[in-house]
Amino acid sequence: MAIDDGLAERIREQLEPRHGITEKRMFGGLAFLADGHMFIGLARDALMVRVGPDDYETALARPHVRLMDFTGKPMRGYVFVDQAGLEEDGALNDWIQRSLAFVRSLPPKR
């Protein structure tokens, strides 16, 4: 599965000054992890965003957002954001910050 290399580079640029962020090939795409927790990723030309259960419905109500569904069953707490919702760097940064805030609230990975 090909990913949007331009979007991947935009994400890297916004994450560059942060420590504890790694990249990993996952789900046939590219995932970004914060201290071992996957928080965003790329699947073809969409951004996977881990918003958590409390922000899930709110995130789905935003424009250009849809269910994250790899296997025929939506993954609650994760959404896809389509390209149209990522055109502005501020919009991309908002999704990154929202997702980072959620994973930073999780217990540390062992």
C-alpha positions as CSV (number, residue, x, y, z in Angstrom):
1,M,0.0,0.0,0.0
2,A,1.5,3.3,-1.1
3,I,1.5,6.2,1.3
4,D,1.5,10.0,0.6
5,D,5.2,10.8,1.0
6,G,4.4,14.6,1.0
7,L,2.1,14.2,4.0
8,A,4.6,12.0,5.7
9,E,7.2,14.7,5.3
10,R,4.8,17.4,6.6
11,I,4.2,15.2,9.7
12,R,8.0,14.7,10.3
13,E,8.5,18.5,10.0
14,Q,5.9,19.2,12.7
15,L,7.3,16.4,15.0
16,E,11.0,17.2,14.4
17,P,11.7,19.0,17.7
18,R,10.0,16.3,19.8
19,H,11.8,13.5,21.7
20,G,10.5,10.0,22.1
21,I,8.8,10.0,18.6
22,T,9.6,7.0,16.3
23,E,8.3,5.8,13.0
24,K,7.3,2.3,12.2
25,R,5.9,0.5,9.2
26,M,2.5,-0.9,10.3
27,F,-0.9,-1.8,8.8
28,G,0.6,-1.6,5.3
29,G,1.4,2.1,6.0
30,L,3.5,4.3,8.2
31,A,2.8,4.9,12.0
32,F,4.2,7.4,14.3
33,L,4.7,6.4,17.9
34,A,5.2,8.5,21.1
35,D,7.0,6.5,23.7
36,G,5.8,3.3,22.1
37,H,2.2,4.3,21.7
38,M,0.9,4.6,18.1
39,F,-0.8,8.0,17.8
40,I,-1.0,8.9,14.1
41,G,-0.2,7.1,10.8
42,L,-0.7,7.1,7.1
43,A,-2.7,4.6,5.2
44,R,-2.6,5.5,1.5
45,D,-3.6,9.2,1.4
46,A,-5.5,9.4,4.7
47,L,-4.3,10.2,8.2
48,M,-5.0,7.7,10.9
49,V,-5.6,9.5,14.2
50,R,-5.9,7.9,17.6
51,V,-8.3,10.2,19.5
52,G,-9.3,7.8,22.2
53,P,-12.8,6.8,23.3
54,D,-13.8,10.1,24.9
55,D,-13.1,12.2,21.8
56,Y,-14.2,9.7,19.3
57,E,-17.7,10.9,18.5
58,T,-16.6,14.6,18.5
59,A,-13.8,13.7,16.0
60,L,-16.2,11.8,13.8
61,A,-18.5,14.9,13.6
62,R,-15.7,17.0,12.1
63,P,-15.5,17.6,8.3
64,H,-13.5,15.2,6.2
65,V,-13.4,12.6,9.1
66,R,-14.6,9.0,8.7
67,L,-14.5,5.7,10.6
68,M,-11.2,3.9,10.7
69,D,-12.1,0.5,9.3
70,F,-9.5,-2.0,8.1
71,T,-11.3,-5.3,8.6
72,G,-14.9,-4.5,8.2
73,K,-15.3,-3.5,11.8
74,P,-14.6,0.1,12.8
75,M,-11.8,0.7,15.4
76,R,-13.3,2.8,18.1
77,G,-11.0,5.5,19.3
78,Y,-9.4,5.9,15.9
79,V,-10.5,7.9,12.8
80,F,-9.3,8.6,9.3
81,V,-8.9,12.2,8.2
82,D,-9.1,12.6,4.4
83,Q,-6.7,14.9,2.5
84,A,-9.3,17.7,2.2
85,G,-9.1,18.1,6.0
86,L,-5.3,18.3,6.1
87,E,-4.6,21.0,3.5
88,E,-3.6,23.6,6.1
89,D,-0.6,23.0,8.3
90,G,-2.7,24.2,11.3
91,A,-5.3,21.5,10.7
92,L,-2.7,18.8,10.5
93,N,-1.0,20.2,13.6
94,D,-4.4,20.1,15.4
95,W,-4.8,16.4,14.7
96,I,-1.2,15.7,15.8
97,Q,-1.6,17.6,19.1
98,R,-5.0,16.0,19.8
99,S,-3.6,12.5,19.3
100,L,-0.4,13.2,21.2
101,A,-2.4,14.5,24.2
102,F,-4.4,11.3,24.3
103,V,-1.4,8.9,24.1
104,R,0.5,11.0,26.7
105,S,-2.4,10.2,29.1
106,L,-1.8,6.5,28.7
107,P,0.3,4.4,31.1
108,P,3.9,4.0,29.9
109,K,4.6,1.0,27.7
110,R,6.8,-1.7,29.2
